[in-house]
Amino acid sequence: MWAETFLLVFAAIFPVVNPPGAGLIFLSMTQGASSQTRRWLARRVAVNAFVIMNLSLTVGALVLKLYGISIPVLRVAGGLIVAVAGWKLLNEQSSKTADETTSNERTTDFTTLAFYPLTMPLTTGPGTIAVMISLGLSRSAYSDGRMLPFLVAILLATMVIALMIYVCFAYADRVPRALGSVGTDILLRLTAFILFCLGVQIIWTGASELLGTVTLQRATLAIAPA
Protein backbone atom coordinates (compact mmCIF):
# COMPACT_ATOMS: atom_id res chain seq x y z
CA MET A 1 0.00 0.00 0.00
CA TRP A 2 2.75 2.42 0.92
CA ALA A 3 4.60 1.65 -2.33
CA GLU A 4 1.52 2.59 -4.36
CA THR A 5 1.10 5.78 -2.36
CA PHE A 6 4.80 6.57 -2.83
CA LEU A 7 4.49 6.25 -6.62
CA LEU A 8 1.34 8.37 -6.72
CA VAL A 9 2.89 11.11 -4.58
CA PHE A 10 6.16 11.04 -6.52
CA ALA A 11 4.27 11.26 -9.82
CA ALA A 12 2.32 14.26 -8.49
CA ILE A 13 5.35 16.17 -7.18
CA PHE A 14 8.05 15.43 -9.78
CA PRO A 15 6.51 17.25 -12.78
CA VAL A 16 5.83 20.33 -10.65
CA VAL A 17 9.30 20.54 -9.09
CA ASN A 18 11.04 19.25 -12.25
CA PRO A 19 14.60 18.94 -10.85
CA PRO A 20 16.33 18.69 -14.29
CA GLY A 21 14.59 21.83 -15.55
CA ALA A 22 15.15 23.64 -12.27
CA GLY A 23 18.82 22.65 -12.53
CA LEU A 24 19.14 24.69 -15.75
CA ILE A 25 17.59 27.69 -14.01
CA PHE A 26 20.02 27.15 -11.13
CA LEU A 27 22.88 27.13 -13.65
CA SER A 28 21.61 30.38 -15.19
CA MET A 29 21.50 32.14 -11.84
CA THR A 30 24.88 30.91 -10.57
CA GLN A 31 27.10 31.68 -13.54
CA GLY A 32 30.53 32.58 -12.25
CA ALA A 33 30.11 30.63 -8.98
CA SER A 34 32.75 28.07 -8.07
CA SER A 35 32.00 24.34 -8.00
CA GLN A 36 32.27 24.38 -4.21
CA THR A 37 29.74 27.21 -3.98
CA ARG A 38 27.38 25.38 -6.32
CA ARG A 39 27.60 22.22 -4.21
CA TRP A 40 26.84 24.22 -1.06
CA LEU A 41 23.90 25.96 -2.73
CA ALA A 42 22.59 22.67 -4.10
CA ARG A 43 22.67 21.13 -0.61
CA ARG A 44 20.92 24.12 0.96
CA VAL A 45 18.23 24.26 -1.74
CA ALA A 46 17.59 20.51 -1.42
CA VAL A 47 17.20 20.78 2.37
CA ASN A 48 15.02 23.89 2.08
CA ALA A 49 12.83 22.23 -0.55
CA PHE A 50 12.40 19.14 1.64
CA VAL A 51 11.34 21.31 4.59
CA ILE A 52 8.94 23.43 2.52
CA MET A 53 7.27 20.39 0.95
CA ASN A 54 6.65 18.75 4.32
CA LEU A 55 5.59 21.96 6.06
CA SER A 56 3.13 22.59 3.23
CA LEU A 57 1.81 19.06 3.73
CA THR A 58 1.33 19.37 7.49
CA VAL A 59 0.49 23.01 8.22
CA GLY A 60 0.16 24.65 4.80
CA ALA A 61 -3.63 24.68 4.73
CA LEU A 62 -3.76 25.99 8.31
CA VAL A 63 -1.38 28.87 7.54
CA LEU A 64 -3.35 29.90 4.45
CA LYS A 65 -6.60 29.73 6.41
CA LEU A 66 -5.08 31.75 9.25
CA TYR A 67 -4.16 34.61 6.91
CA GLY A 68 -7.21 34.23 4.72
CA ILE A 69 -5.18 33.36 1.61
CA SER A 70 -6.72 31.12 -1.03
CA ILE A 71 -4.85 28.74 -3.34
CA PRO A 72 -5.67 30.86 -6.45
CA VAL A 73 -4.25 33.97 -4.80
CA LEU A 74 -1.14 31.98 -3.84
CA ARG A 75 -0.76 30.93 -7.49
CA VAL A 76 -1.10 34.49 -8.80
CA ALA A 77 1.40 35.90 -6.30
CA GLY A 78 3.91 33.11 -6.88
CA GLY A 79 3.43 33.32 -10.64
CA LEU A 80 4.25 37.02 -10.60
CA ILE A 81 7.52 36.34 -8.78
CA VAL A 82 8.46 33.54 -11.18
CA ALA A 83 7.61 35.63 -14.25
CA VAL A 84 9.62 38.60 -12.98
CA ALA A 85 12.60 36.34 -12.24
CA GLY A 86 12.42 34.85 -15.74
CA TRP A 87 12.08 38.25 -17.39
CA LYS A 88 15.01 39.65 -15.42
CA LEU A 89 17.16 36.63 -16.22
CA LEU A 90 16.28 36.82 -19.92
CA ASN A 91 17.10 40.53 -20.15
CA GLU A 92 20.34 40.20 -18.22
CA GLN A 93 21.58 37.50 -20.56
CA SER A 94 20.65 39.43 -23.68
CA SER A 95 21.80 42.91 -22.70
CA LYS A 96 25.01 42.50 -20.70
CA THR A 97 28.39 41.99 -22.25
CA ALA A 98 30.66 39.21 -21.05
CA ASP A 99 32.94 41.67 -19.26
CA GLU A 100 30.08 43.31 -17.39
CA THR A 101 28.66 39.94 -16.39
CA THR A 102 31.98 38.71 -15.09
CA SER A 103 32.51 41.91 -13.11
CA ASN A 104 29.09 41.66 -11.49
CA GLU A 105 29.47 37.97 -10.68
CA ARG A 106 32.68 38.61 -8.78
CA THR A 107 30.79 40.84 -6.37
CA THR A 108 27.78 38.51 -6.05
CA ASP A 109 27.24 36.71 -2.76
CA PHE A 110 25.63 33.55 -4.09
CA THR A 111 24.91 32.24 -0.60
CA THR A 112 22.15 34.84 -0.22
CA LEU A 113 20.27 33.20 -3.10
CA ALA A 114 19.85 29.84 -1.33
CA PHE A 115 16.30 30.38 -0.07
CA TYR A 116 15.05 33.21 -2.24
CA PRO A 117 14.78 32.86 -5.16
CA LEU A 118 16.49 29.48 -5.74
CA THR A 119 14.38 27.47 -3.29
CA MET A 120 11.24 29.54 -3.35
CA PRO A 121 9.67 30.19 -5.76
CA LEU A 122 11.95 28.74 -8.49
CA THR A 123 12.25 25.17 -7.13
CA THR A 124 9.35 24.72 -4.72
CA GLY A 125 6.97 27.43 -5.79
CA PRO A 126 3.19 27.91 -5.60
CA GLY A 127 2.53 24.82 -7.72
CA THR A 128 4.47 22.56 -5.36
CA ILE A 129 2.89 24.13 -2.29
CA ALA A 130 -0.59 23.71 -3.77
CA VAL A 131 0.07 20.03 -4.53
CA MET A 132 1.41 19.36 -1.03
CA ILE A 133 -1.54 21.16 0.59
CA SER A 134 -3.92 19.04 -1.51
CA LEU A 135 -2.12 15.89 -0.37
CA GLY A 136 -2.33 17.09 3.22
CA LEU A 137 -6.08 17.64 2.92
CA SER A 138 -6.49 14.12 1.54
CA ARG A 139 -5.25 12.67 4.84
CA SER A 140 -8.81 12.71 6.14
CA ALA A 141 -9.65 9.92 3.67
CA TYR A 142 -7.27 7.55 5.50
CA SER A 143 -8.13 5.65 8.64
CA ASP A 144 -5.80 5.66 11.63
CA GLY A 145 -4.31 2.32 10.61
CA ARG A 146 -3.43 3.62 7.13
CA MET A 147 -2.24 7.05 8.21
CA LEU A 148 1.32 5.99 9.12
CA PRO A 149 2.04 4.25 5.78
CA PHE A 150 0.59 7.30 4.00
CA LEU A 151 2.89 9.71 5.85
CA VAL A 152 5.93 7.42 5.43
CA ALA A 153 5.28 7.19 1.68
CA ILE A 154 5.08 10.97 1.36
CA LEU A 155 8.22 11.42 3.47
CA LEU A 156 10.15 9.01 1.24
CA ALA A 157 8.83 10.67 -1.92
CA THR A 158 9.91 14.13 -0.76
CA MET A 159 13.32 12.76 0.26
CA VAL A 160 13.83 11.30 -3.23
CA ILE A 161 12.77 14.59 -4.83
CA ALA A 162 15.19 16.51 -2.57
CA LEU A 163 18.01 14.11 -3.51
CA MET A 164 17.26 14.63 -7.21
CA ILE A 165 17.32 18.38 -6.68
CA TYR A 166 20.76 18.14 -5.12
CA VAL A 167 22.17 15.97 -7.92
CA CYS A 168 20.72 18.10 -10.73
CA PHE A 169 21.88 21.35 -9.10
CA ALA A 170 25.29 20.23 -7.87
CA TYR A 171 26.32 18.90 -11.28
CA ALA A 172 24.62 21.53 -13.42
CA ASP A 173 28.05 22.94 -14.28
CA ARG A 174 28.69 19.89 -16.46
CA VAL A 175 26.18 21.16 -19.02
CA PRO A 176 28.59 23.80 -20.45
CA ARG A 177 31.28 21.16 -20.82
CA ALA A 178 28.95 19.04 -22.94
CA LEU A 179 27.35 21.80 -25.03
CA GLY A 180 30.13 24.37 -25.27
CA SER A 181 29.77 28.11 -24.72
CA VAL A 182 27.44 28.78 -27.67
CA GLY A 183 25.17 25.82 -26.93
CA THR A 184 25.04 26.73 -23.25
CA ASP A 185 24.18 30.34 -24.05
CA ILE A 186 21.30 29.21 -26.28
CA LEU A 187 20.06 26.76 -23.65
CA LEU A 188 20.18 29.36 -20.87
CA ARG A 189 18.24 31.87 -22.99
CA LEU A 190 15.60 29.25 -23.73
CA THR A 191 15.46 28.33 -20.04
CA ALA A 192 14.93 31.95 -19.04
CA PHE A 193 12.12 32.28 -21.58
CA ILE A 194 10.50 29.05 -20.38
CA LEU A 195 10.74 30.30 -16.79
CA PHE A 196 8.93 33.49 -17.80
CA CYS A 197 6.25 31.43 -19.58
CA LEU A 198 5.83 29.23 -16.50
CA GLY A 199 5.24 32.32 -14.39
CA VAL A 200 2.60 33.57 -16.82
CA GLN A 201 0.97 30.11 -16.85
CA ILE A 202 0.82 30.03 -13.04
CA ILE A 203 -0.73 33.52 -13.02
CA TRP A 204 -3.27 32.46 -15.63
CA THR A 205 -4.22 29.34 -13.68
CA GLY A 206 -4.73 31.32 -10.48
CA ALA A 207 -6.60 34.14 -12.25
CA SER A 208 -8.87 31.62 -14.01
CA GLU A 209 -9.74 30.03 -10.67
CA LEU A 210 -10.48 33.46 -9.18
CA LEU A 211 -12.66 34.44 -12.15
CA GLY A 212 -14.42 31.08 -11.85
CA THR A 213 -15.36 31.84 -8.25
CA VAL A 214 -16.65 35.29 -9.20
CA THR A 215 -18.78 33.82 -12.00
CA LEU A 216 -20.14 31.15 -9.66
CA GLN A 217 -21.04 33.75 -7.05
CA ARG A 218 -22.87 35.87 -9.64
CA ALA A 219 -24.77 32.84 -10.91
CA THR A 220 -25.76 31.92 -7.35
CA LEU A 221 -27.02 35.44 -6.68
CA ALA A 222 -28.92 35.48 -9.97
CA ILE A 223 -30.89 32.34 -9.16
CA ALA A 224 -31.38 33.17 -5.48
CA PRO A 225 -34.99 33.99 -4.55
CA ALA A 226 -35.73 37.67 -4.06
N, C-alpha and C positions, 0 to 999 in steps of 0.2 A: 504493500500500500504506500509506504513512504517513498519507494522508488518511483512509482507512478506520479506521486505528488511532486517529487524532485524534478522530474522531466517536464511536467506541466509548468511549474514555477520557472524553471530555467528557460523554457521556450517563451514564456511571457516576458522575462526580464532581458534576455540577451539581445533581441532586436532593438529594444529601446536604448539600452546602454551602448551597444555596438562597440565593444572594445577595439577592434581593428580600425574602424572609422575614427573613433575618438583618438586613437594613437596618432593618426595623421594630423589631427587638429593640435594635439600635444606637440608634435614635431614642429608645426608651424609657429607655435607660440613660444618655443624654447630654442629657436635658432641662435647659435652662438654660445649656448650653455655647454659646459663640459659633460663628459660621460658620467662622471661621478655625481654631478648636480642632477642630471636626468634620472639616474638611478634613485637618488634621494627623493626627488619629486614624484617619481612613479610609485615608490613605496608609500609616501604620504597620501597621494591621491587614492591609491587602492584601499588604504586603511580608512580614509575619510568616506569613501564611497560605501564601504561595508557598513560603517556606522550609520550613515544617512539612510541606507536601504532598510536597515533593521529598526531604526527609530521611526521611520515612516510607517513601517509595518505595525509597530506596537502603539505608538502615541500620535501618529500623524493625523488621524481623523479627529482626535481629541483637541490637538493644537489648532487645527483649522476651525473647528467648532467654537473653540474658546475665543478666537479673534473674529469669528463671523466671516471667514474666508471660504468661498466655494471652490470646487475643483476647476470650473471654467475660468474663474478669476486668476487662480494659480497658473493655469496654462497661458493666459494672455500675458501676465507679468513675466513669467519665465521666458516665453517666446520673444518678448521685446528685448530681454537681456541677451538671448542667444543671437537674435538678428543683428543687434548693435555690435556684438563681438565679431560676428562674421563680416559685417560691413567694414568695420575698422580694420580687421585683418586683411581683407581684400584690398582696401585702399592703401594700406601700408606697403603691401607687397608690390603694388603697381606704381606707386609714386615715389618711393625712396630709392636712392641709388645705393649701390653696394657699400660704398664708403660710409654713407650716413647710417645705414643699418648696422654696420659693424661698430661704429662709434657709439650708437645708442645701446647696443647689446652689452658693451663693456661696462656700462653704468647701470645695467638692469640687475636688480636683486630678484632672481628667479624664485627664491624661497617664498617670497610674498605671494606668489601665484598659486601656491599649493591648494588652498581651499577655494578662493575666488580668483579667477573664474574656472580654473582647471577641474576642480571637483564639482563645484556647483556654479553655474548650471550646465557646463559643457559636457561633463561625464554623467553625473546623476542629476538631471534637471527635472523640470515639472512633469515630463512624461514618466520618468522612473518613479517619482514620488507618487504620482497618481496610480500607477500600477501597484505599488507596494501598499498604498492605502486601501485599494480595492481588495487585495489579498488579505489584508488585516480585517476588513469588514466581513470577509467570507468565513472567518473563524467561527462565527455563530452557527454555521451549518454543520460543524463537527461536534460530536459528543465528547465527553471528558476522556473517554478511553482512546479516542482518535486524535485528540488535541496534541499530545506529545509527538507522535510521528509527523504530524502536519508541521509543527514548529521546527523539528529537527530537519525535515526535508527543505524547508525554506532557508534555514541557517546554512545548510550545506550548499544550496544553490547560490546564495549570496557570497559564500566563501569562494566558490569556483569562479564566479563572475569577478570578484575582487582580484583573484590570482591572475585571471586573463587580462585584467586591466594593467596589472603590474608588468606582465610579460610584454604586452603590446606597447606600453609606454616606455619601459626601460630599454627596449631594443629598437625603438623607432628610428634611432640614428643610423640603422643599417640600410634604411630605404635609400638615402642619397648614394651610398656605395653601390647599390644595385642599379639605380636609374641614372646616375650621373647628375651633374648640376642642372642641365637643361630639363631633363625629365623630372627631376625633383621640383624645380620651379613651376613647371606646368601642373604637376600633381598638387602642390600646395595652393596654387591659385584655384584649381577646381575644388579643392577641399574647403577653402574659404567661401567660395560661392555656394557650395552645398550647405555649409553651416548657416549661411544667411537664409537660404531657402527653407531649411529646417525650422529656423526661428519664425519665418512667415507662416509656415504650415502649422506650427504650434499655436500661433496667434489666431489663425483662421479657425482651427478646431475649437479653441476656447470661445472665440467670438460667436461661432455658429451655435454652440451650446447655450450661450447667454441669450442670443436672439431667439432660440427655440423656446426658452423659458418665458420670454416676454410674449411671444406669439401664443403660447399655451395659456398664459394668464389672461390675455385679451379674449381668447376664445371662451374661457371659463366665465369671464364677466359678461360676455355677450349672451350666453345661454342661461345665465343665472336669472331666476325669477325676480321681477321688479318688486 
